[in-house]
Structure formats: C-alpha cells, structure tokens
C-alpha cells in the first residue's frame, strides 16, 4: 500500500514537471514547433515515460491549457476574495496587474499557432476565457454601481457584451498578429474605452487615477 502511494506520488510529480516544462516550451516556440521527442530530450526522460502520462500531443496540449485555466481561476478567486469591495480603485489596479501577468506569458503567434494546430482545443479554451471575463466583469460592474463609480442607465448585460466583444475581437490571434501593440497594451486600451464610457464623473476620476496612471 505504501509502495503504491509512493509510486502514485512520484508519477504525479513527473506529470507536473512534464506539464510545466511543456508550457514553457509551447509559450516560447509555439505548439506546432515542439514535438514529443523534443520534450523527452528536454526532460531527460524516455518517450515511453512521456507517453505513459500523455498518450498523444493533443492530450499534453490539453494538460498545459488546464494549467492555464487553473491560473485564470486563481485570478478570479483573488478578485472575489482578496480585494475589499469598497476599494474599487485598488481592485482595478490589482485586476490589471494580474491580467498583465497572464497576458505577458502568451504571445500572439502562440495563440495563432494553437488555433491553427488544435482548433477544437483553442475553441474550448476561448470559451472558458470568455465565461471568466463575463463573470468577473459583471461582478465588478455591480460593485462599481453600488459605490457610485459606474452609471446605472446602461443595462449590465449590454455593458458586459460590449466589453466581451472588444476583448474577443482585439485579443484574437488574427488581430494581434498584425499589431505592433502587445496583448497587455491592447487590454489596457480596451479597459480604458470600456470603463470611461461606463463611469460616472466620480468614477472617471477614480478609475483614471488608478488604472491608467499607477498601473501603467
């Protein structure tokens, strides 16, 4: 029994190291350029061991993106639990910084490569990302309204849809690949366009002072 537990722990450790290394390689070189053979050499393990944990490259790509989903989930939890509801300006700063950390890890060509090489997996990941954005932005709007930062004459669902449409279009691989702006810079412009239109006079001063000065 103890031996089985030790073996299972060892396997999980190897799997975690494999996914972590694969994510670093994929994020740097793209999903299509890194082969299973490349990863086996990088990790100093046999292909047999590699395929024991991930029978195909597609399964490994899913594993890597599950790790990214976990990071996004942690971001959402941070937003919901760690930043005081009354500190709206601080919340915007923290959200921007956390999103920046995630965006800085994925270059446009990597997303484009994922969409081209594994379109089904890309669509699944994109759907998850959109659902996360809807949840977090809706919560932020409701809190902002309660504190007088956001206008109450624009329906929440319309504001969220506009925000999501901008992100879906402008953070899409095809759009980003033709731009000189980084994903983070595009994200900050989207936030500026969206929030300034939703803010009350009170909110505009608070949001501009926090998001577009301190976090830049």
C-alpha positions as CSV (number, residue, x, y, z in Angstrom):
1,X,0.0,0.0,0.0
2,X,2.8,2.4,1.0
3,X,4.7,1.5,-2.2
4,X,1.6,2.2,-4.3
5,X,1.2,5.6,-2.7
6,X,4.9,6.4,-3.3
7,X,4.6,5.4,-6.9
8,X,1.5,7.5,-7.4
9,X,3.2,10.5,-5.8
10,X,6.2,10.0,-8.0
11,X,4.0,9.7,-11.1
12,X,2.2,12.9,-10.2
13,X,5.5,14.8,-9.7
14,X,6.7,13.6,-13.0
15,X,3.5,14.7,-14.7
16,X,3.6,18.1,-13.1
17,X,7.2,18.6,-14.2
18,X,6.3,17.5,-17.7
19,X,3.3,19.9,-18.0
20,X,5.3,22.8,-16.5
21,X,8.2,22.2,-19.0
22,X,5.8,21.8,-21.9
23,X,4.1,25.0,-21.1
24,X,7.4,26.9,-21.1
25,X,8.4,25.4,-24.4
26,X,5.0,26.0,-26.0
27,X,4.8,29.5,-24.8
28,X,8.2,30.3,-26.2
29,X,8.2,28.4,-29.5
30,X,4.5,27.7,-30.3
31,X,2.6,24.4,-30.1
32,X,3.4,23.1,-33.6
33,X,7.2,23.5,-33.4
34,X,7.8,21.5,-30.2
35,X,7.4,17.7,-30.7
36,X,7.0,15.0,-28.1
37,X,10.6,13.9,-29.0
38,X,11.8,17.4,-28.2
39,X,10.2,17.4,-24.8
40,X,11.5,13.9,-24.0
41,X,15.1,15.2,-24.7
42,X,14.5,18.4,-22.8
43,X,13.2,16.5,-19.7
44,X,15.8,13.8,-20.0
45,X,13.2,11.0,-20.0
46,X,12.3,8.3,-22.4
47,X,9.4,8.6,-24.8
48,X,7.8,5.6,-23.2
49,X,7.6,7.6,-19.9
50,X,6.3,10.6,-21.7
51,X,3.6,8.7,-23.5
52,X,2.7,6.9,-20.2
53,X,1.4,10.2,-18.9
54,X,0.2,11.7,-22.1
55,X,-0.7,9.2,-24.9
56,X,-0.7,12.0,-27.5
57,X,0.5,15.5,-28.1
58,X,-3.1,16.6,-28.1
59,X,-3.6,15.3,-24.6
60,X,-0.5,17.2,-23.5
61,X,-1.7,20.4,-25.0
62,X,-4.9,20.0,-23.1
63,X,-2.9,19.4,-19.9
64,X,-1.0,22.6,-20.5
65,X,-4.2,24.6,-21.1
66,X,-5.8,23.1,-18.0
67,X,-2.9,24.6,-16.0
68,X,-3.6,28.0,-17.6
69,X,-7.3,27.6,-16.7
70,X,-6.2,27.0,-13.2
71,X,-4.2,30.2,-13.2
72,X,-7.2,32.1,-14.5
73,X,-9.4,30.5,-11.9
74,X,-7.0,31.7,-9.2
75,X,-7.1,35.2,-10.6
76,X,-10.9,35.2,-10.4
77,X,-10.8,33.9,-6.8
78,X,-8.3,36.6,-6.0
79,X,-10.6,39.3,-7.3
80,X,-13.6,37.9,-5.5
81,X,-12.0,37.4,-2.1
82,X,-8.8,39.3,-1.6
83,X,-9.6,42.9,-2.7
84,X,-12.1,44.8,-0.5
85,X,-15.3,45.7,-2.2
86,X,-15.1,49.3,-1.1
87,X,-11.6,49.8,-2.6
88,X,-12.7,49.9,-6.2
89,X,-9.7,51.8,-7.5
90,X,-7.4,49.3,-5.8
91,X,-9.4,46.4,-7.2
92,X,-9.0,47.8,-10.7
93,X,-5.2,48.0,-10.2
94,X,-4.9,44.5,-8.9
95,X,-7.1,43.1,-11.6
96,X,-5.0,44.8,-14.3
97,X,-1.7,43.6,-12.8
98,X,-3.0,40.0,-12.5
99,X,-4.3,40.0,-16.1
100,X,-1.0,41.5,-17.2
101,X,0.9,38.6,-15.7
102,X,-1.2,36.1,-17.7
103,X,-1.2,38.1,-20.9
104,X,2.6,38.6,-20.9
105,X,3.1,34.8,-21.0
106,X,1.3,34.2,-24.3
107,X,2.5,36.0,-27.4
108,X,0.1,36.5,-30.3
109,X,1.9,34.0,-32.6
110,X,1.5,31.3,-29.9
111,X,-2.3,31.8,-29.8
112,X,-2.5,31.8,-33.6
113,X,-0.5,28.6,-33.7
114,X,-2.8,27.0,-31.1
115,X,-5.9,28.0,-33.1
116,X,-4.3,26.6,-36.4
117,X,-2.9,23.4,-34.9
118,X,-5.5,22.5,-32.4
119,X,-8.7,24.4,-33.3
120,X,-11.1,22.4,-31.0
121,X,-8.8,22.9,-28.0
122,X,-8.5,26.6,-28.9
123,X,-12.2,27.0,-29.0
124,X,-12.6,25.2,-25.6
125,X,-10.0,27.5,-24.1
126,X,-11.5,30.6,-25.7
127,X,-15.0,29.7,-24.3
128,X,-13.6,29.3,-20.8
129,X,-11.8,32.6,-21.1
130,X,-15.0,34.4,-22.2
131,X,-17.0,32.9,-19.4
132,X,-14.4,34.0,-16.9
133,X,-14.4,37.5,-18.3
134,X,-18.2,37.7,-18.1
135,X,-18.3,36.6,-14.5
136,X,-15.5,38.9,-13.3
137,X,-16.7,42.0,-15.2
138,X,-20.3,41.5,-14.1
139,X,-19.2,41.4,-10.5
140,X,-17.0,44.5,-11.0
141,X,-19.9,46.4,-12.6
142,X,-22.3,45.5,-9.8
143,X,-19.8,46.6,-7.1
144,X,-19.0,49.8,-9.0
145,X,-22.6,50.7,-9.3
146,X,-23.2,50.2,-5.6
147,X,-20.4,52.6,-4.8
148,X,-21.4,55.2,-7.3
149,X,-18.5,54.6,-9.7
150,X,-20.5,53.2,-12.6
151,X,-23.6,54.7,-14.3
152,X,-26.9,52.9,-13.7
153,X,-28.5,53.9,-17.0
154,X,-26.7,51.2,-19.1
155,X,-28.0,47.6,-18.6
156,X,-25.4,45.3,-17.1
157,X,-25.8,42.7,-19.8
158,X,-25.2,45.3,-22.6
159,X,-22.1,46.7,-20.9
160,X,-20.7,43.1,-20.4
161,X,-21.5,42.2,-24.0
162,X,-19.7,45.3,-25.3
163,X,-16.6,44.6,-23.1
164,X,-16.6,40.9,-24.2
165,X,-16.9,41.8,-27.9
166,X,-14.0,44.1,-27.7
167,X,-11.8,41.6,-25.9
168,X,-12.9,38.7,-28.2
169,X,-12.1,40.7,-31.3
170,X,-9.0,42.6,-30.3
171,X,-7.3,39.9,-28.3
172,X,-7.9,37.4,-31.1
173,X,-4.8,35.9,-32.6
174,X,-5.5,37.2,-36.1
175,X,-5.9,40.7,-34.9
176,X,-2.9,40.7,-32.5
177,X,-0.6,39.2,-35.1
178,X,-0.9,42.3,-37.3
179,X,-0.4,44.8,-34.5
180,X,2.7,46.5,-33.0
181,X,1.0,46.6,-29.6
182,X,1.5,43.9,-27.0
183,X,-1.5,42.0,-25.7
184,X,-1.2,43.9,-22.4
185,X,-1.3,47.3,-24.2
186,X,-4.4,46.3,-26.2
187,X,-6.0,45.1,-23.0
188,X,-5.4,48.4,-21.2
189,X,-6.8,50.3,-24.2
190,X,-9.9,48.1,-24.1
191,X,-10.3,48.8,-20.4
192,X,-9.9,52.5,-21.0
193,X,-12.5,52.5,-23.7
194,X,-15.0,50.4,-21.8
195,X,-14.6,51.9,-18.3
196,X,-14.6,55.6,-19.3
197,X,-17.9,55.1,-21.1
198,X,-19.5,53.4,-18.1
199,X,-18.1,55.7,-15.4
200,X,-19.9,58.5,-13.6
201,X,-18.0,61.7,-13.1
202,X,-16.9,60.5,-9.7
203,X,-15.9,57.1,-11.1
204,X,-14.0,58.5,-14.1
205,X,-11.7,60.4,-11.8
206,X,-11.1,57.4,-9.5
207,X,-10.6,54.9,-12.4
208,X,-8.3,57.2,-14.4
209,X,-6.1,57.9,-11.3
210,X,-5.8,54.2,-10.5
211,X,-5.8,52.1,-13.7
212,X,-4.3,54.5,-16.2
213,X,-1.6,56.1,-14.1
214,X,-0.4,53.8,-11.3
215,X,-0.6,50.6,-13.3
216,X,1.0,51.8,-16.5
